[in-house]
Amino acid sequence: MQYTTIHRHLITTCLLSGLLASAGIAPERATAAEPLPSVDQILAKYIQASGGKDAILKVNSRVIKGTIDIPAMGLTMPWEQNSKAPNKRLSIMEIPGMEPMLDGFDGVVAWTKSQGLVRVKKDEELARQKRECEFYRDLKFKEVYDQLTVTGKQKLGSQEAYAVEAKPFKGGSDFFYFNTQSGLLVRWDSVFENESGKNDIKVSYDNYKEVDGIKIPHALGMEITAPTGEFKISVKYSEVRHNVAVEDAKFKKPAQ
């Protein structure tokens, strides 16, 4: 098929802006007859369900390989993400007929490269990138976000989840949903703005598998509402490796 400018713009806007974000729709609040656990209790259960603090801290880098599928465009693309503590990340997408699309953060500068053009992220978009690239974010929710509040319990398909509103120091709130039984994260909703306008994204997490003692979701589903339209994306991991040697230079902003 022919990849139009709109197709490229959609991919750039919604894939390279985070890959892990979602629409900020506040859940229904629980009634007085339904006592809710505290933020600390929910986060402690989540960390334990994920493998525990010790297992998480044993990992200092992560390389993920998989595919991104956009059914509406008929696109399935190889995808790779390199992450390194404390806060570096690079995502690479191989699009047929185009040069690879890159999205990186070197700990200070957040950037994207598409069709040979490099763009530096600023303001709210930069703040968001910093939050997402915090390697040990699961252990640092109270440092990454200014305020955390348990807002209710919500039905998500066949699952029930506790909703935690996370207000950052800059930008709109994120909503994290943790399964009431397993304690694992099952959805992440947020709203953010970039150069194209307002983007609402809902990300669901599924198919958790244990890798080096840590449970990692190997299937992500995204529902995206962007200025250019609405569509769905699925991400599947085929490989997750930990403590891989990754040079810092890999995350640096490339020259134009």
Number of C-alpha atoms within 10 A of each C-alpha: 8 8 13 9 9 10 13 15 14 19 18 19 20 24 20 21 23 19 17 21 29 26 22 20 15 16 18 12 13 15 10 7 6 10 10 16 13 13 18 12 11 22 22 17 19 21 21 19 15 23 17 17 15 12 14 20 12 13 19 16 20 19 20 18 17 18 17 22 18 16 12 10 14 8 14 17 15 17 22 20 18 20 25 27 17 15 20 26 29 22 24 18 22 17 18 14 9 13 13 17 22 24 26 30 26 21 19 12 17 26 24 22 22 18 12 12 11 16 14 15 20 15 11 16 19 20 16 23 24 21 16 20 23 21 23 19 16 16 18 12 17 16 12 19 18 12 15 20 13 21 18 21 23 20 13 13 6 5 12 16 23 26 27 26 24 21 17 20 15 14 15 15 23 23 28 23 27 25 22 19 11 14 21 25 24 22 24 23 24 22 21 23 18 16 9 14 11 12 23 21 25 22 23 22 19 16 12 16 15 13 13 15 15 21 19 19 18 19 18 20 19 25 19 21 19 20 13 15 9 14 16 17 20 17 21 20 18 12 12 18 14 16 14 14 11 14 9 12 9 15 24 19 20 15 8 8
